[in-house]
Amino acid sequence: MSGRPIPRACRRVSVRRPSPAERVATLEAEKAELKDRMLRIAAEFDNYKKRMRKEVTEHEVKAREAVLREFLEIADNPGACRLFLEGRRAKGRQVRSRMASIWSCGFSSRSWNAIR
């Protein structure tokens, strides 16, 4: 050896390993953190499901109202209904177009039974 000092980069660095008790404490803290995250995510998902149920219900109500309004416009005009049933053209077209718009929305007899 030449007597020169060993550079810092080449010196041994001692790495202290945690004791088993310290390791257990670290793992317990990590476990508690993960459990808290899991519970928060579960609560968020539960809130999401409730919000979606509420929105779906609101959309169903709006769709029912729209369909019933269309039916009421037809039902409130008995003369047009009679013309429609008789096959006359003038008012019958108006009623036919309203009925076509109702059925084109995917409204069926099953949907009607669900409204009742």
Backbone as XML, in Angstrom:
<?xml version="1.0"?>
<chain id="A" units="angstrom">
  <residue number="1" name="MET">
    <atom name="N" x="0.841" y="-1.163" z="0.000"/>
    <atom name="CA" x="0.000" y="0.000" z="0.000"/>
    <atom name="C" x="0.887" y="1.226" z="0.000"/>
  </residue>
  <residue number="2" name="SER">
    <atom name="N" x="0.407" y="2.204" z="-0.646"/>
    <atom name="CA" x="1.212" y="3.399" z="-0.821"/>
    <atom name="C" x="1.048" y="4.393" z="0.316"/>
  </residue>
  <residue number="3" name="GLY">
    <atom name="N" x="0.115" y="4.189" z="1.186"/>
    <atom name="CA" x="-0.080" y="5.078" z="2.312"/>
    <atom name="C" x="-1.071" y="6.190" z="2.040"/>
  </residue>
  <residue number="4" name="ARG">
    <atom name="N" x="-1.642" y="6.169" z="0.865"/>
    <atom name="CA" x="-2.660" y="7.182" z="0.583"/>
    <atom name="C" x="-3.971" y="6.787" z="1.247"/>
  </residue>
  <residue number="5" name="PRO">
    <atom name="N" x="-4.770" y="7.802" z="1.650"/>
    <atom name="CA" x="-6.058" y="7.462" z="2.267"/>
    <atom name="C" x="-7.035" y="6.858" z="1.237"/>
  </residue>
  <residue number="6" name="ILE">
    <atom name="N" x="-7.923" y="6.014" z="1.701"/>
    <atom name="CA" x="-8.923" y="5.379" z="0.824"/>
    <atom name="C" x="-10.023" y="6.403" z="0.559"/>
  </residue>
  <residue number="7" name="PRO">
    <atom name="N" x="-10.371" y="6.597" z="-0.737"/>
    <atom name="CA" x="-11.439" y="7.554" z="-1.053"/>
    <atom name="C" x="-12.747" y="7.132" z="-0.380"/>
  </residue>
  <residue number="8" name="ARG">
    <atom name="N" x="-13.570" y="8.108" z="-0.108"/>
    <atom name="CA" x="-14.858" y="7.839" z="0.560"/>
    <atom name="C" x="-15.726" y="6.862" z="-0.226"/>
  </residue>
  <residue number="9" name="ALA">
    <atom name="N" x="-15.741" y="6.985" z="-1.513"/>
    <atom name="CA" x="-16.580" y="6.135" z="-2.347"/>
    <atom name="C" x="-16.217" y="4.668" z="-2.218"/>
  </residue>
  <residue number="10" name="CYS">
    <atom name="N" x="-14.951" y="4.397" z="-1.883"/>
    <atom name="CA" x="-14.505" y="3.011" z="-1.799"/>
    <atom name="C" x="-14.610" y="2.444" z="-0.385"/>
  </residue>
  <residue number="11" name="ARG">
    <atom name="N" x="-14.893" y="3.272" z="0.582"/>
    <atom name="CA" x="-15.005" y="2.795" z="1.959"/>
    <atom name="C" x="-16.269" y="1.954" z="2.128"/>
  </residue>
  <residue number="12" name="ARG">
    <atom name="N" x="-16.215" y="1.054" z="3.043"/>
    <atom name="CA" x="-17.384" y="0.223" z="3.319"/>
    <atom name="C" x="-18.422" y="1.059" z="4.037"/>
  </residue>
  <residue number="13" name="VAL">
    <atom name="N" x="-19.625" y="0.885" z="3.605"/>
    <atom name="CA" x="-20.734" y="1.565" z="4.257"/>
    <atom name="C" x="-21.491" y="0.511" z="5.040"/>
  </residue>
  <residue number="14" name="SER">
    <atom name="N" x="-21.650" y="0.761" z="6.294"/>
    <atom name="CA" x="-22.374" y="-0.229" z="7.082"/>
    <atom name="C" x="-23.866" y="0.097" z="7.021"/>
  </residue>
  <residue number="15" name="VAL">
    <atom name="N" x="-24.632" y="-0.897" z="6.652"/>
    <atom name="CA" x="-26.079" y="-0.749" z="6.563"/>
    <atom name="C" x="-26.667" y="-1.439" z="7.785"/>
  </residue>
  <residue number="16" name="ARG">
    <atom name="N" x="-27.413" y="-0.673" z="8.534"/>
    <atom name="CA" x="-28.019" y="-1.205" z="9.744"/>
    <atom name="C" x="-29.341" y="-1.863" z="9.384"/>
  </residue>
  <residue number="17" name="ARG">
    <atom name="N" x="-29.454" y="-3.103" z="9.685"/>
    <atom name="CA" x="-30.706" y="-3.808" z="9.431"/>
    <atom name="C" x="-31.636" y="-3.569" z="10.607"/>
  </residue>
  <residue number="18" name="PRO">
    <atom name="N" x="-32.945" y="-3.367" z="10.270"/>
    <atom name="CA" x="-33.882" y="-3.144" z="11.377"/>
    <atom name="C" x="-34.068" y="-4.423" z="12.196"/>
  </residue>
  <residue number="19" name="SER">
    <atom name="N" x="-34.324" y="-4.212" z="13.436"/>
    <atom name="CA" x="-34.573" y="-5.364" z="14.314"/>
    <atom name="C" x="-35.938" y="-5.950" z="13.971"/>
  </residue>
  <residue number="20" name="PRO">
    <atom name="N" x="-36.199" y="-7.177" z="14.360"/>
    <atom name="CA" x="-37.512" y="-7.777" z="14.072"/>
    <atom name="C" x="-38.665" y="-6.952" z="14.646"/>
  </residue>
  <residue number="21" name="ALA">
    <atom name="N" x="-38.482" y="-6.359" z="15.798"/>
    <atom name="CA" x="-39.553" y="-5.548" z="16.391"/>
    <atom name="C" x="-39.823" y="-4.305" z="15.549"/>
  </residue>
  <residue number="22" name="GLU">
    <atom name="N" x="-38.734" y="-3.693" z="15.045"/>
    <atom name="CA" x="-38.906" y="-2.511" z="14.182"/>
    <atom name="C" x="-39.578" y="-2.902" z="12.873"/>
  </residue>
  <residue number="23" name="ARG">
    <atom name="N" x="-39.191" y="-4.041" z="12.344"/>
    <atom name="CA" x="-39.802" y="-4.528" z="11.093"/>
    <atom name="C" x="-41.295" y="-4.791" z="11.291"/>
  </residue>
  <residue number="24" name="VAL">
    <atom name="N" x="-41.666" y="-5.398" z="12.405"/>
    <atom name="CA" x="-43.075" y="-5.668" z="12.709"/>
    <atom name="C" x="-43.843" y="-4.358" z="12.834"/>
  </residue>
  <residue number="25" name="ALA">
    <atom name="N" x="-43.261" y="-3.385" z="13.508"/>
    <atom name="CA" x="-43.924" y="-2.091" z="13.672"/>
    <atom name="C" x="-44.130" y="-1.408" z="12.322"/>
  </residue>
  <residue number="26" name="THR">
    <atom name="N" x="-43.130" y="-1.477" z="11.456"/>
    <atom name="CA" x="-43.243" y="-0.886" z="10.117"/>
    <atom name="C" x="-44.353" y="-1.569" z="9.319"/>
  </residue>
  <residue number="27" name="LEU">
    <atom name="N" x="-44.379" y="-2.884" z="9.374"/>
    <atom name="CA" x="-45.402" y="-3.637" z="8.634"/>
    <atom name="C" x="-46.802" y="-3.380" z="9.193"/>
  </residue>
  <residue number="28" name="GLU">
    <atom name="N" x="-46.923" y="-3.232" z="10.505"/>
    <atom name="CA" x="-48.227" y="-2.929" z="11.112"/>
    <atom name="C" x="-48.725" y="-1.563" z="10.654"/>
  </residue>
  <residue number="29" name="ALA">
    <atom name="N" x="-47.820" y="-0.579" z="10.599"/>
    <atom name="CA" x="-48.208" y="0.758" z="10.145"/>
    <atom name="C" x="-48.643" y="0.730" z="8.682"/>
  </residue>
  <residue number="30" name="GLU">
    <atom name="N" x="-47.905" y="-0.030" z="7.869"/>
    <atom name="CA" x="-48.255" y="-0.152" z="6.454"/>
    <atom name="C" x="-49.606" y="-0.846" z="6.289"/>
  </residue>
  <residue number="31" name="LYS">
    <atom name="N" x="-49.829" y="-1.870" z="7.106"/>
    <atom name="CA" x="-51.109" y="-2.593" z="7.063"/>
    <atom name="C" x="-52.265" y="-1.660" z="7.425"/>
  </residue>
  <residue number="32" name="ALA">
    <atom name="N" x="-52.094" y="-0.838" z="8.460"/>
    <atom name="CA" x="-53.140" y="0.090" z="8.878"/>
    <atom name="C" x="-53.426" y="1.116" z="7.779"/>
  </residue>
  <residue number="33" name="GLU">
    <atom name="N" x="-52.375" y="1.581" z="7.127"/>
    <atom name="CA" x="-52.549" y="2.555" z="6.041"/>
    <atom name="C" x="-53.314" y="1.940" z="4.868"/>
  </residue>
  <residue number="34" name="LEU">
    <atom name="N" x="-52.946" y="0.699" z="4.498"/>
    <atom name="CA" x="-53.634" y="0.028" z="3.396"/>
    <atom name="C" x="-55.091" y="-0.269" z="3.736"/>
  </residue>
  <residue number="35" name="LYS">
    <atom name="N" x="-55.344" y="-0.635" z="4.983"/>
    <atom name="CA" x="-56.727" y="-0.905" z="5.398"/>
    <atom name="C" x="-57.555" y="0.368" z="5.320"/>
  </residue>
  <residue number="36" name="ASP">
    <atom name="N" x="-56.976" y="1.490" z="5.761"/>
    <atom name="CA" x="-57.674" y="2.772" z="5.689"/>
    <atom name="C" x="-57.982" y="3.130" z="4.239"/>
  </residue>
  <residue number="37" name="ARG">
    <atom name="N" x="-57.001" y="2.940" z="3.347"/>
    <atom name="CA" x="-57.233" y="3.220" z="1.919"/>
    <atom name="C" x="-58.337" y="2.345" z="1.351"/>
  </residue>
  <residue number="38" name="MET">
    <atom name="N" x="-58.313" y="1.056" z="1.725"/>
    <atom name="CA" x="-59.320" y="0.123" z="1.228"/>
    <atom name="C" x="-60.717" y="0.537" z="1.690"/>
  </residue>
  <residue number="39" name="LEU">
    <atom name="N" x="-60.836" y="0.931" z="2.969"/>
    <atom name="CA" x="-62.141" y="1.348" z="3.487"/>
    <atom name="C" x="-62.633" y="2.615" z="2.794"/>
  </residue>
  <residue number="40" name="ARG">
    <atom name="N" x="-61.723" y="3.536" z="2.530"/>
    <atom name="CA" x="-62.116" y="4.771" z="1.823"/>
    <atom name="C" x="-62.590" y="4.468" z="0.402"/>
  </residue>
  <residue number="41" name="ILE">
    <atom name="N" x="-61.875" y="3.587" z="-0.280"/>
    <atom name="CA" x="-62.268" y="3.219" z="-1.653"/>
    <atom name="C" x="-63.617" y="2.514" z="-1.644"/>
  </residue>
  <residue number="42" name="ALA">
    <atom name="N" x="-63.832" y="1.638" z="-0.667"/>
    <atom name="CA" x="-65.120" y="0.935" z="-0.568"/>
    <atom name="C" x="-66.251" y="1.929" z="-0.314"/>
  </residue>
  <residue number="43" name="ALA">
    <atom name="N" x="-66.008" y="2.926" z="0.533"/>
    <atom name="CA" x="-67.032" y="3.931" z="0.814"/>
    <atom name="C" x="-67.313" y="4.774" z="-0.431"/>
  </residue>
  <residue number="44" name="GLU">
    <atom name="N" x="-66.255" y="5.141" z="-1.166"/>
    <atom name="CA" x="-66.449" y="5.902" z="-2.402"/>
    <atom name="C" x="-67.271" y="5.103" z="-3.402"/>
  </residue>
  <residue number="45" name="PHE">
    <atom name="N" x="-66.978" y="3.813" z="-3.522"/>
    <atom name="CA" x="-67.713" y="2.971" z="-4.462"/>
    <atom name="C" x="-69.169" y="2.845" z="-4.048"/>
  </residue>
  <residue number="46" name="ASP">
    <atom name="N" x="-69.418" y="2.711" z="-2.759"/>
    <atom name="CA" x="-70.789" y="2.631" z="-2.261"/>
    <atom name="C" x="-71.549" y="3.922" z="-2.577"/>
  </residue>
  <residue number="47" name="ASN">
    <atom name="N" x="-70.899" y="5.067" z="-2.372"/>
    <atom name="CA" x="-71.529" y="6.346" z="-2.709"/>
    <atom name="C" x="-71.797" y="6.453" z="-4.204"/>
  </residue>
  <residue number="48" name="TYR">
    <atom name="N" x="-70.861" y="5.955" z="-5.019"/>
    <atom name="CA" x="-71.037" y="5.964" z="-6.467"/>
    <atom name="C" x="-72.262" y="5.142" z="-6.866"/>
  </residue>
  <residue number="49" name="LYS">
    <atom name="N" x="-72.403" y="3.945" z="-6.273"/>
    <atom name="CA" x="-73.559" y="3.102" z="-6.596"/>
    <atom name="C" x="-74.865" y="3.797" z="-6.222"/>
  </residue>
  <residue number="50" name="LYS">
    <atom name="N" x="-74.894" y="4.427" z="-5.052"/>
    <atom name="CA" x="-76.113" y="5.133" z="-4.632"/>
    <atom name="C" x="-76.426" y="6.284" z="-5.578"/>
  </residue>
  <residue number="51" name="ARG">
    <atom name="N" x="-75.392" y="7.024" z="-5.968"/>
    <atom name="CA" x="-75.592" y="8.153" z="-6.886"/>
    <atom name="C" x="-76.116" y="7.671" z="-8.235"/>
  </residue>
  <residue number="52" name="MET">
    <atom name="N" x="-75.567" y="6.557" z="-8.739"/>
    <atom name="CA" x="-76.009" y="6.023" z="-10.023"/>
    <atom name="C" x="-77.455" y="5.535" z="-9.945"/>
  </residue>
  <residue number="53" name="ARG">
    <atom name="N" x="-77.812" y="4.862" z="-8.838"/>
    <atom name="CA" x="-79.212" y="4.424" z="-8.676"/>
    <atom name="C" x="-80.158" y="5.610" z="-8.710"/>
  </residue>
  <residue number="54" name="LYS">
    <atom name="N" x="-79.769" y="6.683" z="-8.024"/>
    <atom name="CA" x="-80.606" y="7.880" z="-7.973"/>
    <atom name="C" x="-80.737" y="8.492" z="-9.369"/>
  </residue>
  <residue number="55" name="GLU">
    <atom name="N" x="-79.626" y="8.578" z="-10.111"/>
    <atom name="CA" x="-79.676" y="9.149" z="-11.460"/>
    <atom name="C" x="-80.531" y="8.300" z="-12.393"/>
  </residue>
  <residue number="56" name="VAL">
    <atom name="N" x="-80.407" y="6.986" z="-12.302"/>
    <atom name="CA" x="-81.200" y="6.096" z="-13.155"/>
    <atom name="C" x="-82.680" y="6.280" z="-12.841"/>
  </residue>
  <residue number="57" name="THR">
    <atom name="N" x="-83.005" y="6.366" z="-11.563"/>
    <atom name="CA" x="-84.396" y="6.573" z="-11.171"/>
    <atom name="C" x="-84.920" y="7.893" z="-11.714"/>
  </residue>
  <residue number="58" name="GLU">
    <atom name="N" x="-84.105" y="8.944" z="-11.620"/>
    <atom name="CA" x="-84.530" y="10.249" z="-12.144"/>
    <atom name="C" x="-84.754" y="10.191" z="-13.647"/>
  </residue>
  <residue number="59" name="HIS">
    <atom name="N" x="-83.856" y="9.498" z="-14.376"/>
    <atom name="CA" x="-84.031" y="9.382" z="-15.829"/>
    <atom name="C" x="-85.274" y="8.578" z="-16.181"/>
  </residue>
  <residue number="60" name="GLU">
    <atom name="N" x="-85.549" y="7.531" z="-15.415"/>
    <atom name="CA" x="-86.760" y="6.745" z="-15.666"/>
    <atom name="C" x="-88.004" y="7.589" z="-15.458"/>
  </residue>
  <residue number="61" name="VAL">
    <atom name="N" x="-88.001" y="8.399" z="-14.412"/>
    <atom name="CA" x="-89.158" y="9.267" z="-14.135"/>
    <atom name="C" x="-89.340" y="10.259" z="-15.272"/>
  </residue>
  <residue number="62" name="LYS">
    <atom name="N" x="-88.251" y="10.865" z="-15.727"/>
    <atom name="CA" x="-88.344" y="11.835" z="-16.832"/>
    <atom name="C" x="-88.851" y="11.168" z="-18.112"/>
  </residue>
  <residue number="63" name="ALA">
    <atom name="N" x="-88.384" y="9.950" z="-18.372"/>
    <atom name="CA" x="-88.833" y="9.240" z="-19.574"/>
    <atom name="C" x="-90.324" y="8.915" z="-19.479"/>
  </residue>
  <residue number="64" name="ARG">
    <atom name="N" x="-90.759" y="8.482" z="-18.315"/>
    <atom name="CA" x="-92.190" y="8.190" z="-18.133"/>
    <atom name="C" x="-93.022" y="9.450" z="-18.326"/>
  </residue>
  <residue number="65" name="GLU">
    <atom name="N" x="-92.560" y="10.557" z="-17.772"/>
    <atom name="CA" x="-93.297" y="11.818" z="-17.922"/>
    <atom name="C" x="-93.406" y="12.209" z="-19.389"/>
  </residue>
  <residue number="66" name="ALA">
    <atom name="N" x="-92.308" y="12.059" z="-20.128"/>
    <atom name="CA" x="-92.326" y="12.430" z="-21.547"/>
    <atom name="C" x="-93.312" y="11.571" z="-22.323"/>
  </residue>
  <residue number="67" name="VAL">
    <atom name="N" x="-93.301" y="10.271" z="-22.059"/>
    <atom name="CA" x="-94.211" y="9.372" z="-22.768"/>
    <atom name="C" x="-95.649" y="9.683" z="-22.395"/>
  </residue>
  <residue number="68" name="LEU">
    <atom name="N" x="-95.900" y="9.896" z="-21.120"/>
    <atom name="CA" x="-97.270" y="10.196" z="-20.698"/>
    <atom name="C" x="-97.754" y="11.521" z="-21.277"/>
  </residue>
  <residue number="69" name="ARG">
    <atom name="N" x="-96.865" y="12.496" z="-21.390"/>
    <atom name="CA" x="-97.258" y="13.770" z="-22.026"/>
    <atom name="C" x="-97.690" y="13.536" z="-23.476"/>
  </residue>
  <residue number="70" name="GLU">
    <atom name="N" x="-96.910" y="12.693" z="-24.179"/>
    <atom name="CA" x="-97.261" y="12.381" z="-25.567"/>
    <atom name="C" x="-98.637" y="11.707" z="-25.634"/>
  </residue>
  <residue number="71" name="PHE">
    <atom name="N" x="-98.872" y="10.752" z="-24.753"/>
    <atom name="CA" x="-100.166" y="10.084" z="-24.732"/>
    <atom name="C" x="-101.287" y="11.055" z="-24.378"/>
  </residue>
  <residue number="72" name="LEU">
    <atom name="N" x="-101.026" y="11.941" z="-23.432"/>
    <atom name="CA" x="-102.064" y="12.885" z="-23.034"/>
    <atom name="C" x="-102.420" y="13.852" z="-24.153"/>
  </residue>
  <residue number="73" name="GLU">
    <atom name="N" x="-101.417" y="14.246" z="-24.937"/>
    <atom name="CA" x="-101.721" y="15.128" z="-26.069"/>
    <atom name="C" x="-102.661" y="14.431" z="-27.047"/>
  </residue>
  <residue number="74" name="ILE">
    <atom name="N" x="-102.497" y="13.139" z="-27.189"/>
    <atom name="CA" x="-103.393" y="12.383" z="-28.070"/>
    <atom name="C" x="-104.739" y="12.168" z="-27.397"/>
  </residue>
  <residue number="75" name="ALA">
    <atom name="N" x="-104.709" y="11.768" z="-26.142"/>
    <atom name="CA" x="-105.941" y="11.450" z="-25.427"/>
    <atom name="C" x="-106.793" y="12.693" z="-25.182"/>
  </residue>
  <residue number="76" name="ASP">
    <atom name="N" x="-106.163" y="13.861" z="-25.054"/>
    <atom name="CA" x="-106.914" y="15.090" z="-24.821"/>
    <atom name="C" x="-107.604" y="15.596" z="-26.086"/>
  </residue>
  <residue number="77" name="ASN">
    <atom name="N" x="-107.350" y="14.963" z="-27.201"/>
    <atom name="CA" x="-107.973" y="15.376" z="-28.446"/>
    <atom name="C" x="-108.784" y="14.197" z="-28.991"/>
  </residue>
  <residue number="78" name="PRO">
    <atom name="N" x="-109.978" y="13.975" z="-28.457"/>
    <atom name="CA" x="-110.755" y="12.808" z="-28.874"/>
    <atom name="C" x="-111.109" y="12.823" z="-30.357"/>
  </residue>
  <residue number="79" name="GLY">
    <atom name="N" x="-111.286" y="14.005" z="-30.906"/>
    <atom name="CA" x="-111.607" y="14.079" z="-32.333"/>
    <atom name="C" x="-110.472" y="13.535" z="-33.180"/>
  </residue>
  <residue number="80" name="ALA">
    <atom name="N" x="-109.242" y="13.889" z="-32.820"/>
    <atom name="CA" x="-108.087" y="13.392" z="-33.570"/>
    <atom name="C" x="-107.959" y="11.877" z="-33.410"/>
  </residue>
  <residue number="81" name="CYS">
    <atom name="N" x="-108.255" y="11.388" z="-32.215"/>
    <atom name="CA" x="-108.203" y="9.939" z="-31.994"/>
    <atom name="C" x="-109.239" y="9.232" z="-32.857"/>
  </residue>
  <residue number="82" name="ARG">
    <atom name="N" x="-110.421" y="9.810" z="-32.921"/>
    <atom name="CA" x="-111.471" y="9.201" z="-33.735"/>
    <atom name="C" x="-111.054" y="9.207" z="-35.203"/>
  </residue>
  <residue number="83" name="LEU">
    <atom name="N" x="-110.480" y="10.340" z="-35.645"/>
    <atom name="CA" x="-110.024" y="10.408" z="-37.041"/>
    <atom name="C" x="-108.917" y="9.391" z="-37.299"/>
  </residue>
  <residue number="84" name="PHE">
    <atom name="N" x="-108.052" y="9.239" z="-36.317"/>
    <atom name="CA" x="-106.964" y="8.275" z="-36.462"/>
    <atom name="C" x="-107.534" y="6.865" z="-36.596"/>
  </residue>
  <residue number="85" name="LEU">
    <atom name="N" x="-108.509" y="6.556" z="-35.742"/>
    <atom name="CA" x="-109.096" y="5.233" z="-35.786"/>
    <atom name="C" x="-109.877" y="5.012" z="-37.065"/>
  </residue>
  <residue number="86" name="GLU">
    <atom name="N" x="-110.453" y="6.070" z="-37.588"/>
    <atom name="CA" x="-111.197" y="5.946" z="-38.838"/>
    <atom name="C" x="-110.266" y="5.961" z="-40.034"/>
  </residue>
  <residue number="87" name="GLY">
    <atom name="N" x="-109.014" y="6.301" z="-39.839"/>
    <atom name="CA" x="-108.052" y="6.284" z="-40.921"/>
    <atom name="C" x="-108.036" y="7.567" z="-41.734"/>
  </residue>
  <residue number="88" name="ARG">
    <atom name="N" x="-108.628" y="8.630" z="-41.229"/>
    <atom name="CA" x="-108.608" y="9.890" z="-41.967"/>
    <atom name="C" x="-107.207" y="10.468" z="-41.955"/>
  </residue>
  <residue number="89" name="ARG">
    <atom name="N" x="-106.931" y="11.305" z="-42.925"/>
    <atom name="CA" x="-105.553" y="11.730" z="-43.116"/>
    <atom name="C" x="-105.153" y="12.962" z="-42.317"/>
  </residue>
  <residue number="90" name="ALA">
    <atom name="N" x="-105.953" y="13.975" z="-42.269"/>
    <atom name="CA" x="-105.524" y="15.271" z="-41.737"/>
    <atom name="C" x="-104.990" y="15.172" z="-40.310"/>
  </residue>
  <residue number="91" name="LYS">
    <atom name="N" x="-105.859" y="14.916" z="-39.379"/>
    <atom name="CA" x="-105.446" y="14.837" z="-37.981"/>
    <atom name="C" x="-104.841" y="13.471" z="-37.677"/>
  </residue>
  <residue number="92" name="GLY">
    <atom name="N" x="-105.211" y="12.501" z="-38.439"/>
    <atom name="CA" x="-104.692" y="11.155" z="-38.220"/>
    <atom name="C" x="-103.175" y="11.100" z="-38.352"/>
  </residue>
  <residue number="93" name="ARG">
    <atom name="N" x="-102.622" y="11.882" z="-39.281"/>
    <atom name="CA" x="-101.165" y="11.916" z="-39.456"/>
    <atom name="C" x="-100.476" y="12.440" z="-38.200"/>
  </residue>
  <residue number="94" name="GLN">
    <atom name="N" x="-101.082" y="13.476" z="-37.629"/>
    <atom name="CA" x="-100.501" y="14.059" z="-36.415"/>
    <atom name="C" x="-100.463" y="13.005" z="-35.297"/>
  </residue>
  <residue number="95" name="VAL">
    <atom name="N" x="-101.554" y="12.309" z="-35.125"/>
    <atom name="CA" x="-101.619" y="11.293" z="-34.087"/>
    <atom name="C" x="-100.653" y="10.153" z="-34.412"/>
  </residue>
  <residue number="96" name="ARG">
    <atom name="N" x="-100.640" y="9.742" z="-35.686"/>
    <atom name="CA" x="-99.732" y="8.667" z="-36.097"/>
    <atom name="C" x="-98.273" y="9.049" z="-35.841"/>
  </residue>
  <residue number="97" name="SER">
    <atom name="N" x="-97.912" y="10.303" z="-36.144"/>
    <atom name="CA" x="-96.520" y="10.716" z="-35.933"/>
    <atom name="C" x="-96.176" y="10.735" z="-34.442"/>
  </residue>
  <residue number="98" name="ARG">
    <atom name="N" x="-97.145" y="11.152" z="-33.620"/>
    <atom name="CA" x="-96.902" y="11.133" z="-32.164"/>
    <atom name="C" x="-96.722" y="9.691" z="-31.678"/>
  </residue>
  <residue number="99" name="MET">
    <atom name="N" x="-97.585" y="8.798" z="-32.154"/>
    <atom name="CA" x="-97.475" y="7.401" z="-31.753"/>
    <atom name="C" x="-96.149" y="6.815" z="-32.240"/>
  </residue>
  <residue number="100" name="ALA">
    <atom name="N" x="-95.757" y="7.176" z="-33.458"/>
    <atom name="CA" x="-94.483" y="6.668" z="-33.989"/>
    <atom name="C" x="-93.316" y="7.154" z="-33.146"/>
  </residue>
  <residue number="101" name="SER">
    <atom name="N" x="-93.378" y="8.424" z="-32.692"/>
    <atom name="CA" x="-92.277" y="8.923" z="-31.860"/>
    <atom name="C" x="-92.234" y="8.203" z="-30.519"/>
  </residue>
  <residue number="102" name="ILE">
    <atom name="N" x="-93.397" y="7.850" z="-30.000"/>
    <atom name="CA" x="-93.431" y="7.116" z="-28.730"/>
    <atom name="C" x="-92.821" y="5.727" z="-28.917"/>
  </residue>
  <residue number="103" name="TRP">
    <atom name="N" x="-93.235" y="5.028" z="-29.969"/>
    <atom name="CA" x="-92.754" y="3.662" z="-30.168"/>
    <atom name="C" x="-91.299" y="3.652" z="-30.612"/>
  </residue>
  <residue number="104" name="SER">
    <atom name="N" x="-90.833" y="4.701" z="-31.282"/>
    <atom name="CA" x="-89.439" y="4.732" z="-31.726"/>
    <atom name="C" x="-88.473" y="4.892" z="-30.556"/>
  </residue>
  <residue number="105" name="CYS">
    <atom name="N" x="-88.960" y="5.391" z="-29.437"/>
    <atom name="CA" x="-88.108" y="5.540" z="-28.246"/>
    <atom name="C" x="-87.897" y="4.207" z="-27.553"/>
  </residue>
  <residue number="106" name="GLY">
    <atom name="N" x="-88.430" y="3.160" z="-28.094"/>
    <atom name="CA" x="-88.277" y="1.850" z="-27.468"/>
    <atom name="C" x="-89.367" y="1.573" z="-26.464"/>
  </residue>
  <residue number="107" name="PHE">
    <atom name="N" x="-90.426" y="2.325" z="-26.523"/>
    <atom name="CA" x="-91.527" y="2.140" z="-25.587"/>
    <atom name="C" x="-92.363" y="0.985" z="-26.075"/>
  </residue>
  <residue number="108" name="SER">
    <atom name="N" x="-92.619" y="0.045" z="-25.209"/>
    <atom name="CA" x="-93.394" y="-1.132" z="-25.596"/>
    <atom name="C" x="-94.496" y="-1.382" z="-24.563"/>
  </residue>
  <residue number="109" name="SER">
    <atom name="N" x="-95.264" y="-2.415" z="-24.815"/>
    <atom name="CA" x="-96.328" y="-2.742" z="-23.865"/>
    <atom name="C" x="-95.739" y="-3.125" z="-22.507"/>
  </residue>
  <residue number="110" name="ARG">
    <atom name="N" x="-94.547" y="-3.716" z="-22.501"/>
    <atom name="CA" x="-93.884" y="-4.033" z="-21.221"/>
    <atom name="C" x="-93.571" y="-2.754" z="-20.460"/>
  </residue>
  <residue number="111" name="SER">
    <atom name="N" x="-93.110" y="-1.738" z="-21.207"/>
    <atom name="CA" x="-92.809" y="-0.457" z="-20.562"/>
    <atom name="C" x="-94.078" y="0.157" z="-20.007"/>
  </residue>
  <residue number="112" name="TRP">
    <atom name="N" x="-95.158" y="0.035" z="-20.749"/>
    <atom name="CA" x="-96.430" y="0.601" z="-20.290"/>
    <atom name="C" x="-96.860" y="-0.078" z="-19.001"/>
  </residue>
  <residue number="113" name="ASN">
    <atom name="N" x="-96.702" y="-1.387" z="-18.932"/>
    <atom name="CA" x="-97.059" y="-2.106" z="-17.702"/>
    <atom name="C" x="-96.169" y="-1.685" z="-16.548"/>
  </residue>
  <residue number="114" name="ALA">
    <atom name="N" x="-94.938" y="-1.340" z="-16.811"/>
    <atom name="CA" x="-94.026" y="-0.896" z="-15.745"/>
    <atom name="C" x="-94.446" y="0.461" z="-15.210"/>
  </residue>
  <residue number="115" name="ILE">
    <atom name="N" x="-95.025" y="1.304" z="-16.055"/>
    <atom name="CA" x="-95.460" y="2.647" z="-15.627"/>
    <atom name="C" x="-96.664" y="2.529" z="-14.713"/>
  </residue>
  <residue number="116" name="ARG">
    <atom name="N" x="-97.569" y="1.616" z="-15.052"/>
    <atom name="CA" x="-98.782" y="1.493" z="-14.244"/>
    <atom name="C" x="-98.468" y="1.056" z="-12.909"/>
  </residue>
</chain>
